[in-house]
Amino acid sequence: MDFTLSKEHKELQAKAKAFTEEVLFPYEMECEENDGITPETHAIINQKVMDWGFNATNHSKEHGGQGMTLFEQMLVSEQLGMATGAIWDAVPQPSYPMKFGTQEQIEEYLIPSCQCKRRDAYAITEADAGSDPSQCLTRADKCDGGYKINGEKWFVTVGDVADFILVHAHVDGDPEKATVFFVDKNLPGVAVKRTPQYTHHFAFKHPEFTFTDVVVDESKILGKIGDGFDLTKDWFVEARLGIAARCVGGATRVLNVANEFAAGRIMFGHPIRDFQAIEFMIADMAMDIMAAKSLLYRVCWEISGDMDRKQKHARASAVKLFCSEMVGRVADKGVQILGGRGYMRENPVERLWRDTRVDRIWEGTSEIQRVVISGQIKKRGLDIYTGW
Ligand SMILES: Cc1cc2nc3c(=O)[nH]c(=O)nc-3n(C[C@H](O)[C@H](O)[C@H](O)COP(=O)(O)OP(=O)(O)OC[C@H]3O[C@@H](n4cnc5c(N)ncnc54)[C@H](O)[C@@H]3O)c2cc1C
């Protein structure tokens, strides 16, 4: 067994670190103070994303992306996750299912998205359909000219800057016919209902959208009618591992800051790291990150090879669950070590503490990951998690 990173992997890791620190960090306070980044900043970052070659790490070169393996994508995401305010989301990773589009869809939507010229948002969640998306009420009904979409979507991340939305709707209101449609945001009937405020100050917004008699022709269906849930499941693996990688990156930054602070902060005549209460917190943080990172690297490496789709899904749930809960523990200790400074928004530890809370909610809550894991244990036995 050899767990050493190759020279190429180390170079990629170092490049992603340099990109995050040089390109993303300078905009963190702008994002914090203005609750998002300006269109000008977004354009500058997009240009740099292209210059540095971090656009669409998750899509093939043929489709205008970087064609990275999942392991390589994870190495990049881990570094990006150190940036606060989710500025990592200005480094677009177009939704994975788009690669299953027709040639026309690939040319119209995927290739320009990979080149930072267009931007997608993915809308599944609704007021009464969260963890259980089969409850979606957004429907698509056959009409002259294609399908008419009606419904409402919540929490549409990057909905403010996206120019098209992948909308999960049920044809004829039937969940068996769950289908994803490409919906251009400028079509008549697409409207922003509300843009709520959230705990974090995110580079972009998460608006709620209404779709009122929005007509799209059949060529806007991604895959086939009824493919909706399968397309989403495929995406979960990549999205969940991406979250896990960013959690490891965020936790690492918190630990670096806390460790340095503990060495320099003098109380009662000693650096606070000399107090066992502080030193033990640092030890627990380091151990937690080590465990999360080992799990993440192992699973991303395995999945980059040949693996059954269900196994991938099962493993990705465990990694997402562990890493998102880990960053919560680490960030909380980071705030504690920094004392009052840890509670100031100008401090990246405070921002990461807020930013990473959502990682236990989106792309499947911690409870839903446990539902997946326990279901897999029941069906396939413990070996899927504990066997080696
Ligand atoms: C900032 C942000 C951005 C988001 N971006 C997007 C986006 O771009 N696109 C999109 O479609 N969605 C997005 N979401 C939605 C997100 O995926 C959902 O919030 C999430 O899936 C949970 O759904 P819910 O909020 O309706 O909670 P609910 O499903 O109502 O859950 C409420 C509670 O019940 C628990 N629960 C539910 N079912 C079970 C069960 N079977 N067993 C045990 N406990 C259970 C949950 O874990 C949770 O604790 C975003 C959410 C946030 C907060």
The ligand as an SDF file (V2000), in Angstrom:
LIG
                    3D

 53 58  0  0  0  0  0  0  0  0999 V2000
  -28.1040   27.7850    1.7540 C   0  0  0  0  0  0  0  0  0  0  0  0
  -28.8550   26.6860    1.0880 C   0  0  0  0  0  0  0  0  0  0  0  0
  -28.6610   26.4540   -0.2770 C   0  0  0  0  0  0  0  0  0  0  0  0
  -29.3920   25.4410   -0.9310 C   0  0  0  0  0  0  0  0  0  0  0  0
  -29.2430   25.2840   -2.2910 N   0  0  0  0  0  0  0  0  0  0  0  0
  -30.0920   24.4500   -2.9480 C   0  0  0  0  0  0  0  0  0  0  0  0
  -30.0940   24.4080   -4.3890 C   0  0  0  0  0  0  0  0  0  0  0  0
  -29.2900   25.0610   -5.0620 O   0  0  0  0  0  0  0  0  0  0  0  0
  -31.0080   23.6260   -5.0040 N   0  0  0  0  0  0  0  0  0  0  0  0
  -31.9180   22.8900   -4.2970 C   0  0  0  0  0  0  0  0  0  0  0  0
  -32.7130   22.2030   -4.9240 O   0  0  0  0  0  0  0  0  0  0  0  0
  -31.9250   22.8970   -2.9530 N   0  0  0  0  0  0  0  0  0  0  0  0
  -31.0520   23.6630   -2.2580 C   0  0  0  0  0  0  0  0  0  0  0  0
  -31.0790   23.7070   -0.8850 N   0  0  0  0  0  0  0  0  0  0  0  0
  -32.0700   22.9300   -0.1650 C   0  0  0  0  0  0  0  0  0  0  0  0
  -31.5070   21.8050    0.6870 C   0  0  0  0  0  0  0  0  0  0  0  0
  -31.0300   20.7690   -0.1160 O   0  0  0  0  0  0  0  0  0  0  0  0
  -32.6050   21.3930    1.6740 C   0  0  0  0  0  0  0  0  0  0  0  0
  -32.7510   22.4400    2.6110 O   0  0  0  0  0  0  0  0  0  0  0  0
  -32.3260   20.0840    2.3520 C   0  0  0  0  0  0  0  0  0  0  0  0
  -32.3670   19.0150    1.4470 O   0  0  0  0  0  0  0  0  0  0  0  0
  -33.3080   19.8050    3.4900 C   0  0  0  0  0  0  0  0  0  0  0  0
  -34.6180   20.0210    3.0960 O   0  0  0  0  0  0  0  0  0  0  0  0
  -35.5700   20.9430    3.9940 P   0  0  0  0  0  0  0  0  0  0  0  0
  -34.8690   22.2070    4.2710 O   0  0  0  0  0  0  0  0  0  0  0  0
  -36.8980   21.0250    3.3420 O   0  0  0  0  0  0  0  0  0  0  0  0
  -35.7030   20.1870    5.3600 O   0  0  0  0  0  0  0  0  0  0  0  0
  -36.7160   18.9710    5.6790 P   0  0  0  0  0  0  0  0  0  0  0  0
  -36.6050   17.9140    4.6610 O   0  0  0  0  0  0  0  0  0  0  0  0
  -38.0570   19.5310    5.9850 O   0  0  0  0  0  0  0  0  0  0  0  0
  -36.0820   18.4240    7.0270 O   0  0  0  0  0  0  0  0  0  0  0  0
  -36.3170   19.0400    8.3020 C   0  0  0  0  0  0  0  0  0  0  0  0
  -35.6260   18.1610    9.3420 C   0  0  0  0  0  0  0  0  0  0  0  0
  -36.2040   16.8430    9.3150 O   0  0  0  0  0  0  0  0  0  0  0  0
  -35.1830   15.8850    9.1340 C   0  0  0  0  0  0  0  0  0  0  0  0
  -35.6690   14.7510    8.3450 N   0  0  0  0  0  0  0  0  0  0  0  0
  -36.3470   14.7680    7.1800 C   0  0  0  0  0  0  0  0  0  0  0  0
  -36.5900   13.5230    6.7570 N   0  0  0  0  0  0  0  0  0  0  0  0
  -36.0550   12.6900    7.6790 C   0  0  0  0  0  0  0  0  0  0  0  0
  -35.9510   11.2710    7.8190 C   0  0  0  0  0  0  0  0  0  0  0  0
  -36.4320   10.4340    6.8920 N   0  0  0  0  0  0  0  0  0  0  0  0
  -35.3140   10.7860    8.9150 N   0  0  0  0  0  0  0  0  0  0  0  0
  -34.7890   11.6120    9.8420 C   0  0  0  0  0  0  0  0  0  0  0  0
  -34.8530   12.9340    9.7790 N   0  0  0  0  0  0  0  0  0  0  0  0
  -35.4680   13.4810    8.7040 C   0  0  0  0  0  0  0  0  0  0  0  0
  -34.0730   16.6410    8.3960 C   0  0  0  0  0  0  0  0  0  0  0  0
  -32.8270   16.0150    8.5310 O   0  0  0  0  0  0  0  0  0  0  0  0
  -34.1330   17.9940    9.0720 C   0  0  0  0  0  0  0  0  0  0  0  0
  -33.4390   17.9160   10.2930 O   0  0  0  0  0  0  0  0  0  0  0  0
  -30.3110   24.6540   -0.1990 C   0  0  0  0  0  0  0  0  0  0  0  0
  -30.4710   24.8780    1.1800 C   0  0  0  0  0  0  0  0  0  0  0  0
  -29.7620   25.8790    1.8150 C   0  0  0  0  0  0  0  0  0  0  0  0
  -29.9910   26.1110    3.2800 C   0  0  0  0  0  0  0  0  0  0  0  0
  1  2  1  0
  2  3  1  0
  2 52  2  0
  3  4  2  0
  4  5  1  0
  4 50  1  0
  5  6  2  0
  6  7  1  0
  6 13  1  0
  7  8  2  0
  7  9  1  0
  9 10  1  0
 10 11  2  0
 10 12  1  0
 12 13  2  0
 13 14  1  0
 14 15  1  0
 14 50  1  0
 15 16  1  0
 16 17  1  0
 16 18  1  0
 18 19  1  0
 18 20  1  0
 20 21  1  0
 20 22  1  0
 22 23  1  0
 23 24  1  0
 24 25  2  0
 24 26  1  0
 24 27  1  0
 27 28  1  0
 28 29  2  0
 28 30  1  0
 28 31  1  0
 31 32  1  0
 32 33  1  0
 33 34  1  0
 33 48  1  0
 34 35  1  0
 35 36  1  0
 35 46  1  0
 36 37  1  0
 36 45  1  0
 37 38  2  0
 38 39  1  0
 39 40  1  0
 39 45  2  0
 40 41  1  0
 40 42  2  0
 42 43  1  0
 43 44  2  0
 44 45  1  0
 46 47  1  0
 46 48  1  0
 48 49  1  0
 50 51  2  0
 51 52  1  0
 52 53  1  0
M  END
$$$$
